Amino acid sequence: MKLAETSSDKGNDGMGTAEKTVDAGSPLALRREMIEQIGGCWTTQVIGVAAKLKVADHLANGPMRYQDVAAAIHCAEPSTKRLLRAMCSLGLASQSDAETFALTPKGELLRSDAPNSFRGMALSWTTRLWNAWGGLEGGVRTGEPSVISGSAGFANAAANPELADVLNQAQADRTRGPAREVARTYDFSRFTEVADLGGGYGTVIAEILKANPSLKGAVFDLAYLEEKTLAFQKAEGTGDRFRFVGTDFFTEVASGPDCFVLKSILHDWDDDDCRTILKAVAKAVGKGGTLVVIEQVLPALADADPLHHSAFRTDLTMLLGTGGMERTEAEYRALFAECGITLNRILSNQSEFHLIEATVD
């Protein structure tokens, strides 16, 4: 396999550009790959800062001179131009002349009003998660999170509206695509009411309700989320079949639904806490009840497959940010069995998340 490389022997105007190739796996190619990976933090910061400054919102109406963008975001003109050029390098913007930049389809995903926006996720990665990853060495040495985590972490978010908004919007951004895949590939129509445990604004349940017009749904989560969750469901057009239940799943989970969905819940916690959660859910749904766990599942053996990058990245993010972890199929199966739950099957889809179907014994 060859990797293309362009070079020019006629200055910086791009004229006379010749293309040469580098063998994939060659020392030069490996060197470039290592440099890109070592400096990978630049992409997080470019995207996060562009999101915070709402650059995409300002470019949404069409091409702009960088001077006008700088005025709109209240930043210096030369550095704004440099940020815009970096965005072009990442495919978020395009440059048509020395002064003019436009938004690309990829860059549209950073708009605050885009239906599939990732702005909340970008903000999360340049605030709490950025600080968490700065403590990776300590996390590896001790096995402990590097920021306020666990129940204290969620309580801290509840007491800090700005932090809570970033956290919950980031989760909604991350969840939207996989939620649609889950609703598309799994038959929820056989249930009467599906509850999204720890579901935040209810992105998952909204997609499930849209795909199943006769189904009722609920979010069971901390009480401070009720107002925004109800508003979100109304905006999604699912509010008439939805209810919110204020819940601390470490204390008790109310009965009623015949199916509980846990999306990115178990990976937040260590095995002891997961057992507490699973036993509470099993009691609430009753014998024969269904649990649908939506998580990234680690391969039994680690490899360099790019499809697994997300799971391994998230595994370390959980170590540093929550004290939790990603797990293999065998680890989920054993964890469920300890709680009187049988893992029936694991279904894949076009997202990076798997659907784990389980039944209470």
Secondary structure per residue as TSV (DSSP state, phi and psi in degrees):
chain	resnum	aa	ss	phi	psi
A	1	M	-	360.0	141.3
A	2	K	E	-113.0	140.9
A	3	L	E	-104.3	129.0
A	4	A	E	-77.3	142.7
A	5	E	E	-137.7	136.3
A	6	T	E	-107.2	145.5
A	7	S	E	-144.0	161.0
A	8	S	E	-135.0	137.5
A	9	D	S	-111.7	18.3
A	10	K	S	-128.7	41.4
A	11	G	T	86.4	-161.4
A	12	N	T	-101.6	12.0
A	13	D	S	-89.6	1.0
A	14	G	-	83.3	-6.3
A	15	M	T	-77.1	144.3
A	16	G	T	75.6	21.1
A	17	T	E	-67.3	129.3
A	18	A	E	-114.5	149.5
A	19	E	E	-109.5	134.0
A	20	K	E	-129.1	167.8
A	21	T	E	-121.0	154.2
A	22	V	E	-125.0	133.2
A	23	D	E	-67.2	129.0
A	24	A	T	-61.8	133.7
A	25	G	T	89.8	-7.3
A	26	S	S	-72.5	162.0
A	27	P	H	-54.0	-39.5
A	28	L	H	-67.6	-42.4
A	29	A	H	-65.3	-41.4
A	30	L	H	-65.1	-37.6
A	31	R	H	-61.0	-46.2
A	32	R	H	-63.6	-40.3
A	33	E	H	-63.9	-41.8
A	34	M	H	-63.6	-42.9
A	35	I	H	-60.8	-42.5
A	36	E	H	-64.1	-41.4
A	37	Q	H	-70.9	-42.0
A	38	I	H	-61.3	-40.2
A	39	G	T	-93.1	19.9
A	40	G	T	-59.8	-20.1
A	41	C	H	-61.2	-23.1
A	42	W	H	-63.5	-36.2
A	43	T	H	-67.1	-40.2
A	44	T	H	-59.9	-44.7
A	45	Q	H	-72.3	-40.3
A	46	V	H	-60.5	-47.7
A	47	I	H	-65.8	-43.8
A	48	G	H	-65.6	-42.6
A	49	V	H	-68.5	-40.6
A	50	A	H	-60.6	-37.9
A	51	A	H	-67.2	-45.2
A	52	K	H	-62.8	-40.1
A	53	L	T	-80.7	-5.3
A	54	K	T	58.2	41.2
A	55	V	H	-59.3	-43.1
A	56	A	H	-62.8	-36.5
A	57	D	H	-61.5	-40.2
A	58	H	H	-73.6	-30.8
A	59	L	H	-85.0	-3.3
A	60	A	T	-63.0	-28.0
A	61	N	T	-89.4	1.3
A	62	G	S	135.2	174.7
A	63	P	-	-55.7	146.1
A	64	M	E	-138.3	150.2
A	65	R	E	-70.4	142.7
A	66	Y	H	-60.5	-29.2
A	67	Q	H	-63.0	-37.7
A	68	D	H	-73.2	-35.9
A	69	V	H	-62.8	-44.9
A	70	A	H	-58.5	-42.5
A	71	A	H	-64.6	-39.3
A	72	A	H	-68.6	-34.0
A	73	I	H	-100.9	4.2
A	74	H	T	59.7	47.8
A	75	C	-	-129.0	165.5
A	76	A	-	-66.5	144.0
A	77	E	H	-64.7	-49.1
A	78	P	H	-61.1	-42.8
A	79	S	H	-71.7	-31.1
A	80	T	H	-62.5	-42.3
A	81	K	H	-60.9	-40.7
A	82	R	H	-67.0	-38.3
A	83	L	H	-63.9	-43.3
A	84	L	H	-62.9	-39.2
A	85	R	H	-65.2	-39.3
A	86	A	H	-64.4	-38.7
A	87	M	H	-61.6	-37.7
A	88	C	H	-61.9	-41.4
A	89	S	H	-61.2	-30.0
A	90	L	T	-93.2	4.3
A	91	G	T	79.5	14.7
A	92	L	S	-90.4	-20.8
A	93	A	E	-145.9	169.2
A	94	S	E	-134.1	151.7
A	95	Q	E	-116.8	126.0
A	96	S	-	-101.0	-25.5
A	97	D	S	-154.0	-170.9
A	98	A	S	-61.2	-22.9
A	99	E	S	-119.8	-14.2
A	100	T	E	-109.3	134.2
A	101	F	E	-130.5	150.9
A	102	A	E	-136.7	160.3
A	103	L	E	-83.0	142.8
A	104	T	-	-100.0	168.6
A	105	P	T	-56.3	-37.7
A	106	K	T	-65.7	-42.0
A	107	G	G	-64.0	-27.2
A	108	E	G	-56.6	-27.9
A	109	L	G	-68.5	-10.2
A	110	L	G	-95.8	-2.9
A	111	R	-	-66.8	139.5
A	112	S	T	-68.9	-23.9
A	113	D	T	-104.5	8.9
A	114	A	-	-72.9	138.9
A	115	P	T	-62.1	-26.7
A	116	N	T	-115.2	35.2
A	117	S	-	-60.7	143.7
A	118	F	-	-112.7	17.7
A	119	R	H	-61.8	-42.3
A	120	G	H	-61.9	-39.6
A	121	M	H	-66.1	-40.4
A	122	A	H	-62.4	-40.9
A	123	L	H	-65.9	-39.2
A	124	S	H	-62.3	-40.1
A	125	W	H	-73.4	-16.5
A	126	T	T	-106.1	9.6
A	127	T	T	-123.8	-97.8
A	128	R	H	-61.7	-46.3
A	129	L	H	-69.8	-33.0
A	130	W	H	-61.2	-44.3
A	131	N	H	-66.6	-38.3
A	132	A	H	-63.1	-45.7
A	133	W	H	-68.3	-23.0
A	134	G	T	-64.1	-16.8
A	135	G	T	-103.5	25.0
A	136	L	H	-60.2	-42.7
A	137	E	H	-59.2	-46.8
A	138	G	H	-63.2	-37.6
A	139	G	H	-64.2	-40.9
A	140	V	H	-68.7	-40.0
A	141	R	H	-66.1	-40.2
A	142	T	H	-105.6	-21.0
A	143	G	S	76.8	13.6
A	144	E	-	-111.9	151.3
A	145	P	-	-61.2	157.1
A	146	S	S	-102.7	-0.3
A	147	V	S	-135.7	171.5
A	148	I	S	-56.1	128.1
A	149	S	-	-141.0	-176.5
A	150	G	H	61.6	-149.3
A	151	S	H	-60.7	-35.9
A	152	A	H	-64.1	-36.1
A	153	G	H	-65.5	-43.3
A	154	F	H	-69.2	-34.7
A	155	A	H	-66.4	-37.9
A	156	N	H	-63.5	-39.8
A	157	A	H	-65.1	-41.4
A	158	A	H	-61.7	-31.0
A	159	A	T	-88.6	-3.9
A	160	N	-	-127.3	91.8
A	161	P	H	-54.2	-40.3
A	162	E	H	-65.7	-44.6
A	163	L	H	-63.4	-42.5
A	164	A	H	-62.1	-40.6
A	165	D	H	-62.3	-44.5
A	166	V	H	-64.1	-46.3
A	167	L	H	-60.8	-49.5
A	168	N	H	-73.6	-33.6
A	169	Q	H	-69.9	-37.0
A	170	A	H	-61.7	-42.0
A	171	Q	H	-64.9	-40.1
A	172	A	H	-64.0	-43.1
A	173	D	H	-59.5	-46.4
A	174	R	H	-67.3	-28.9
A	175	T	H	-90.5	-25.5
A	176	R	H	-54.4	-51.5
A	177	G	H	-63.4	-53.0
A	178	P	H	-58.9	-34.4
A	179	A	H	-61.7	-42.0
A	180	R	H	-63.9	-38.7
A	181	E	H	-65.2	-42.1
A	182	V	H	-62.8	-45.1
A	183	A	H	-65.2	-30.9
A	184	R	H	-76.8	-34.0
A	185	T	H	-103.9	-9.6
A	186	Y	S	-122.2	139.9
A	187	D	-	-87.1	102.3
A	188	F	-	-94.1	-3.6
A	189	S	T	-65.6	-18.8
A	190	R	T	-78.5	-6.8
A	191	F	-	-97.5	161.1
A	192	T	S	-91.7	-46.4
A	193	E	E	-142.0	130.7
A	194	V	E	-109.7	128.8
A	195	A	E	-108.6	131.9
A	196	D	E	-96.2	102.1
A	197	L	E	-80.1	124.9
A	198	G	T	65.8	34.2
A	199	G	-	-84.0	2.6
A	200	G	T	60.4	-127.3
A	201	Y	T	-72.7	-13.5
A	202	G	T	91.4	35.9
A	203	T	H	-60.7	-42.1
A	204	V	H	-65.9	-49.3
A	205	I	H	-66.8	-31.6
A	206	A	H	-62.3	-43.9
A	207	E	H	-67.9	-37.0
A	208	I	H	-65.7	-42.2
A	209	L	H	-66.6	-38.1
A	210	K	H	-62.2	-36.5
A	211	A	H	-81.5	-12.5
A	212	N	-	-135.1	86.7
A	213	P	T	-61.5	-21.8
A	214	S	T	-96.4	-2.1
A	215	L	-	-85.4	147.9
A	216	K	E	-104.4	152.0
A	217	G	E	-139.9	163.7
A	218	A	E	-150.7	154.8
A	219	V	E	-115.0	128.0
A	220	F	E	-106.3	109.6
A	221	D	E	-156.6	179.6
A	222	L	-	-60.2	141.9
A	223	A	G	-59.0	-29.2
A	224	Y	G	-64.8	-16.6
A	225	L	G	-86.5	-6.6
A	226	E	H	-57.2	-50.0
A	227	E	H	-60.3	-48.5
A	228	K	H	-70.7	-31.7
A	229	T	H	-68.7	-43.1
A	230	L	H	-63.0	-38.9
A	231	A	H	-66.1	-39.5
A	232	F	H	-63.2	-45.2
A	233	Q	H	-65.1	-36.1
A	234	K	H	-63.7	-43.8
A	235	A	H	-65.3	-30.2
A	236	E	H	-80.7	-8.5
A	237	G	T	80.6	19.0
A	238	T	-	-116.2	4.7
A	239	G	G	-62.2	-26.9
A	240	D	G	-75.5	-12.1
A	241	R	G	-120.1	26.2
A	242	F	E	-131.1	147.1
A	243	R	E	-138.8	153.3
A	244	F	E	-110.8	134.7
A	245	V	E	-123.5	115.8
A	246	G	E	-67.9	122.6
A	247	T	-	-146.6	138.3
A	248	D	-	-110.5	104.9
A	249	F	T	-70.3	-2.6
A	250	F	T	-86.0	-13.1
A	251	T	T	-99.7	-56.1
A	252	E	-	-167.4	146.3
A	253	V	-	-116.0	122.3
A	254	A	-	-68.5	147.9
A	255	S	-	-84.7	171.5
A	256	G	-	137.1	-61.4
A	257	P	-	-66.1	148.3
A	258	D	S	-99.6	4.1
A	259	C	E	-149.8	132.4
A	260	F	E	-113.9	131.4
A	261	V	E	-103.8	131.5
A	262	L	E	-123.0	98.1
A	263	K	E	-101.4	117.8
A	264	S	S	54.5	40.2
A	265	I	-	-101.6	-53.7
A	266	L	G	-62.6	-30.9
A	267	H	G	-71.5	-10.9
A	268	D	G	-76.7	-14.3
A	269	W	S	-130.0	157.1
A	270	D	-	-76.9	177.4
A	271	D	H	-62.5	-38.9
A	272	D	H	-61.9	-46.8
A	273	D	H	-66.4	-37.5
A	274	C	H	-62.0	-39.4
A	275	R	H	-62.8	-39.2
A	276	T	H	-62.1	-45.6
A	277	I	H	-64.0	-48.9
A	278	L	H	-64.1	-38.3
A	279	K	H	-67.5	-37.1
A	280	A	H	-66.3	-41.3
A	281	V	H	-68.2	-41.9
A	282	A	H	-60.1	-41.0
A	283	K	H	-64.8	-40.4
A	284	A	H	-68.7	-41.9
A	285	V	H	-84.8	-23.3
A	286	G	-	83.3	168.4
A	287	K	T	-58.5	131.7
A	288	G	T	85.1	-7.1
A	289	G	-	-70.3	159.5
A	290	T	E	-108.2	137.1
A	291	L	E	-115.0	131.2
A	292	V	E	-115.2	107.6
A	293	V	E	-101.1	125.1
A	294	I	E	-113.0	110.1
A	295	E	E	-147.9	161.7
A	296	Q	-	-78.5	135.1
A	297	V	E	-110.8	123.0
A	298	L	E	-69.6	144.1
A	299	P	-	-67.3	154.6
A	300	A	S	-60.6	-35.1
A	301	L	S	-123.2	130.7
A	302	A	-	-68.4	144.4
A	303	D	-	-148.5	-177.4
A	304	A	-	-99.1	16.8
A	305	D	-	-63.1	122.4
A	306	P	G	-56.2	-26.2
A	307	L	G	-64.6	-19.7
A	308	H	G	-98.3	-5.1
A	309	H	H	-56.0	-44.3
A	310	S	H	-59.4	-43.7
A	311	A	H	-65.9	-42.9
A	312	F	H	-70.2	-37.4
A	313	R	H	-61.7	-45.6
A	314	T	H	-67.0	-33.7
A	315	D	H	-58.4	-45.9
A	316	L	H	-71.2	-33.6
A	317	T	H	-61.3	-39.9
A	318	M	H	-67.3	-39.9
A	319	L	H	-55.0	-46.3
A	320	L	H	-84.1	-30.8
A	321	G	H	-102.5	-26.3
A	322	T	T	-133.5	-19.1
A	323	G	S	87.8	7.0
A	324	G	-	-96.2	-159.1
A	325	M	-	-167.5	156.8
A	326	E	-	-85.9	159.2
A	327	R	E	-136.2	159.1
A	328	T	E	-85.0	169.0
A	329	E	H	-57.5	-43.5
A	330	A	H	-62.1	-39.1
A	331	E	H	-68.3	-39.0
A	332	Y	H	-65.6	-42.8
A	333	R	H	-59.6	-45.0
A	334	A	H	-67.1	-41.3
A	335	L	H	-61.5	-45.2
A	336	F	H	-62.5	-44.8
A	337	A	H	-59.3	-35.7
A	338	E	T	-66.5	-16.4
A	339	C	T	-110.0	12.7
A	340	G	T	72.7	33.9
A	341	I	E	-127.5	136.4
A	342	T	E	-104.9	127.0
A	343	L	E	-78.7	116.7
A	344	N	E	-85.0	-49.8
A	345	R	E	-164.0	160.1
A	346	I	E	-121.6	123.4
A	347	L	E	-109.6	133.7
A	348	S	-	-97.5	166.7
A	349	N	-	-152.3	-163.7
A	350	Q	S	-84.7	0.4
A	351	S	S	-98.8	178.3
A	352	E	S	-82.0	-5.8
A	353	F	-	-95.3	147.9
A	354	H	E	-107.0	152.4
A	355	L	E	-102.7	119.0
A	356	I	E	-105.6	112.6
A	357	E	E	-94.5	130.6
A	358	A	E	-140.0	156.0
A	359	T	E	-128.2	140.3
A	360	V	E	-74.5	129.1
A	361	D	-	-67.6	360.0
